[in-house]
Amino acid sequence: MIPDGFLRPERLWWLLIIVGLIGLYALLLWRRRRKAHQGSTIVGLERVLPKQQAWKRHLAVVFALLSLAALTVAFAQPSGEVDVPRDRATVVVTLDVSRSMIAEDVDPNRLDAAKAAATEFIDILPSGFNVALVRFAGAAAVVVPPTTDRAQVKAAIANLEVAPSTAIGDGIYSSLDAVAQAPIDPNHPDDPARAAIVLLSDGSTNSGRPSLPAAEEAKKQGVPIYTIAYGTSHGYIEIDGQRQQVQVDYQELSKIARASGGEMFTADASSKLKEVYSSIAHQVGYVKESREVTEAYAGYALFFAVLAALAVASLAARWP
């Protein structure tokens, strides 16, 4: 971790002591080599004393100096950007339940795998977050308004069923409606919580309102959309005995994410989908803030001090 500032920067002048110690160590090494070349070493002494390997001495000194440097930096009270969990936010899980989601290119099929991953996603969100569920096919609806009751949302996800057509634009507008239903924090009534939409789809809009204006409206309301393009290029479903390809429309989902200020992810397997949801949970659930990180550098100092002690101990040991 590299600090971006210090609360007591004047204390960094103590680092000059380390520079002086390095100079002193270099001088002592030079004098030792000079005496060795001049033949001043006591004859036979090296045969009596245990031989010390030079690299061990150097390593012990390096670790000791690193420990002292880290301790000095900690003394200056460094600050840096760290991930801080948000106290509250509203996350809308928006799922495509169109017929293409029964394609079995993802085991056991796209919809069941998406349900399982969405359920795990909800579990890793901070407990204070409100979670809403929106489903869309040919039409969209708010299945569960924002709530902290995780069991209610997960039960609703389990009961989702497929329907014809795909109305991604309507799904976004319904998600914005869900955000508007989020309860107000009584302690901060004039401070709306951050909101985000996590939209999973495997197709393109073929019903309802267009998706790009919906994404632009989300941008105006400060609600980024994290889109997940889910499925493979060889997915298909059977309709009246006819095989129909159901490929993912990456372009539309990418435009939605960019227009809303969010980000697009891709997943072609259930394991990859879980990784995507985990990444989104981290982005939504944490915010980078500048905090004092003195403890981190104190830990570094302790770590290097232990290494220095081990190196010194190895010098004192008599190896067989």
N, C-alpha and C positions, 0 to 999 in steps of 0.2 A: 504494500500500500504506500503510495507516494503522497505525502501531505501537500495540500494546496495553500497552507498558511500556518501561522503560529500565533498563539495568544501571548507568548512571551519571547519574541524573536531575539531580544538582546541576550538571552541565555545561550544562544548558539555560539557565542564567542568562546565558550568553553571547548569547542571543537578544536581550537588552536592547540590545546594541551595534547590532543591526539597527534596533531602534526608534529609537535615537539618530540613526542615519544617515538614516532616513526623515525625522525631524524636521529634521535639518540640510539635507537636500535641499529640503524644503519651504520652509525659511527662505531659502535661496539663490534659489529661484525667486521668492519674494515680493520680495526685495530687487532682483532684476533687473527685475521688472515695475515696481517703484516708481521705479527710476532711469529706466526707459524713459519713464514718464509724466512725469517731471520734466525730460525733454529732455537728460539727461546723456550720451546716446550721442554719441560722436565723429562729427561731421558727415562724411559721405562714406565712413566706414570700412566700412559694410555693403556699399558698392559694390565695394570692393577685395577683401574676404574672401569666400570661397565661402559661399553661404547654407546654413545647417544647418536641417533640418526638426526642429521641436520634438518630434514623435512619435518620431523616431529616438533622440533624447537620452533621452527618458523610457523607451523600451523597453530601451535599454542599461542604464540604472540598475535597472530592474525585474529584468532577467535576472541582473544582478550580485548583487542582494539575495537573489533566490531561490537562487542558487548558494551564497551565504554561509549562508542559512538551512538548506539541505539539508546542508551540510557541518557545521553546528553540531549538527543532529539526529544525523548519523552519529557525531560526536564523543561524543555521549551514549550510544552503543551501544544503539540501539533493538532491540526484540524484537517479533515478530509471528507470527501463525499462517501456516505454510507447508505445502504438500503434500509429505510425505516418503514415498518408496516403502517399502512393507513389505518386510521381509527374507524372510518366508515366510507362506504361507497355503494353504488348500485350497479349490479352486473346483470344484464339481460342475456340469458342463454336462448338464442334464436335458432331453431332447428328446422331444416327442410324435411318434410315428410311426404314429398312427392313419390310417385310410384317407382321412379328410378332408384330410390333408396333401398329397394329390395334386391338389387343386384348383388350377386354373391361373389364378386371379385375380391371382396373383403370378408373374411370369415367372422361370424357365420353369414352375415350380410351387412350392407352399409348401415342400415338403420339400427340394428341391434348393437353393432360395434360402436356407433355414435352415441347411443343411449348409455352404454357402459362407460365410455370415456367422459361424457358430460356429467354423469353421476360422480365419478372420481374428481372431476374438476370442481364441482360444487363443494366436495369434502375438503379440498385444500385451500379454499378461499378463507380469509379471516372470518371469525365467527360474528363479528359486528357488521359484516356486509349484508345488504339486502340483495336477494337474488330473485329474479323474475324469469318466467318461462314463456316464450312465444313460439308457436308453431305455424308453419305456412306450407301450403301446397297451392291449390288454385285460389284459395283465400287465406287470410291470416287472422290470428286471434291471440289475445293474451290469455294463456291457459292459467297461469298463476301470477298475480300481481306481486310487486316487490315485497319480500318477507324474509325474516331471519329463520323461519321454520324450514330447515333443510329437508326434513322428512316429507313435508308436503310437496316440495318441488321434485324430489326424487321419485315419489309415487306418481306424480303427474307425468314425468318423463317415461316411466315404465309403461304407462297406459297409452302412449302415443301410437297412432295408427296411420298407415299411408292413405293418400288421397290423390286424385289426378291433378295434373298441371303444376306449374311452378310460378309463384308470384313473389319474387324476391323483394321488389319495391314495396309491396304491401306488408311484407314481413318487417321491413325496416320501419315503416310508419307505425306499425303496431308496437314495435319495440320502443319507439320514442313515446308512444302513449303510455307504455308500461313505466318508463323512466319518470314521466310526469306524475305517476301514482305513488312514487316513493314517499314514505312518511317523512315528515319534517323533524329534524333534530330539535327538541325543545330547548336545548342548551345553546343552539346556534340556529335560530329560526331564519335568519337572513343570509345564512351561509350554506348554499346548496352543496350536497355531497357530490363528489366526482362520480360520473356514470360512464359506462362503456357497454357496447353491444358486442357479443361474441356470436357471430353468425356462421353456421356450418351449412354448406350446400354442395351438391354434386352436379348441378345443372345450370341452365340459363333461364332468364325470365321469358315465359311464353304466355303469361296471363297477368291481368291487373296493371297497376301503374308502373312506369319505368323505374329502374333502380337508381340511376345516376342522380336525378333530382332528389330522391329520398336521401341519398348519401350526402348530398350538398346541404340538405336541411339538417342532417345530423351534425354536420360541421358547424353550422350556424348556432346550434344549441350546445356546442362544446362536447358532443358525445362521439368519440371515435368508434369506428367499427373495425373489429378484428375479424377478418373473414378467413374461413378455413375451406380450401378447395379439397374436397374429399372424394376419393375414388381413384380408379386406374383407367388407362386408355382402352382396356379390353373388357370393360364392364358391359353387361347387357341384361335385358329382361325379356320375358316372353309375353306377348299380347296376342290372344286368339291363335296360339300355336306358332306365331311368327317371332323370330328373334330380332330384337331391336337394340342397337348399340346405344349406350347412355354414357357418353364421355363428359368429362368435367369441363366447364367453361372457365378456364383460368383468367381469360382476359376481362370478363365482366366483374369477377370477384376482385381482381386486382384494381380495377377502376373504382370500385366501391370503396375499397380500403384507402386508396390515395385521396379520393375526393372527401372522405370523412376525417382524414387526419389519423387514420389507423394503420394497420399493417396486414398484409395477406400472408397466410401460411398454407402449406400444402401437406397433405397426408395421403399415402396410398396403402396404409396398413393400420390395424388397430393399435399396434405398439407405437407407431409414429404419431398417431392421433393423440395418444396419451402424452407424448413428449410435447406436442404443440400446445395442448391445454395447460400443461405444467408451465411452459414458457409464458403463456398469456397470463396465467394466474400470478406469476411473479411481476410482470409488467403492470398489471392492474392493481395488485395488492400492495406494492411497495413504491415508495417515492424516494428519490435521492436527495439527501439533505446534508449540509455541512455540519459535522459534529466533531467534538474533540475526540481524538483517537490516541490519547496518551497511553491507555492500557495496552493497545496493540504493540507500541514500541517498547513498553516495559517488558512485554512478553518476548519480543525479539531479543532484548538485552539478556533476559534470563536464559533463553535458548543458547545464545552464543557463549554465555558464561559457563553453562554446563559443558559445552563442547571444549572450551578452553581447559576446564578442570579435568576432563577426560584425557586431553592431550598431555597435560602436566603429569597426570597419574601414570600414563604410559611411559613417560620419560623416567619416572622414579622406579618403575618396575624392573626387576632383573629377569630378562627373558632367558629361557633355557637354550 
